């Protein structure tokens, strides 16, 4: 299942993706965000595939930031916050892996869009 925006016919999937985003946004250290925001870069677009048990299957850069250190930091941010919540039972019945694609922006906080 792919979620590349905030629209989907299943509100449970949207809620899961939004909870994932909040976890990233609220748990990334401010010092990390400030350091990354100072580096000139292109906002990267990243697809994260999460398995039904909350483990990360893959991290794919659709668009790189153009700065290896920033791309590596994004991988570390994603990995550091695992495991992610297990899928709710009804969602797990229909979906084995969910791919969440978002653009990453660094300023005073991480913003995923």
C-alpha positions, 0 to 999 in steps of 0.5 A: 500500500502506498501513501503519497499524499494525505488522501486515501479511502481508508482513514486508518491508513491516513491516521497511521501515516500521520502518527508516523510523521508526528513521531519523526517531527516531535522526536528529532533532536532540535540540535540535529534539525538546526545543524541540517537546516544550515546546510544548503540542500534540496528538500529530499523526497523519501519513501519509507516502507514499514512492515505490519510489525512496525519494522522498517523494510526500506528507505528510498530517496526519490529525490536526494538532498544533494548532500550525503550528510543530510541523506545519511542523517535522515536515514539515522532519524528514521532508524533511531525512532523504530520500531514504529507502531504495529498496524491496527488489526483491521489494517494489518489484515489488508496490508503487509507493508505501507510506503509513506512518501514525504518531502523533508524540510528542515528549519526550526523543526523537521516538517514532512509534507 
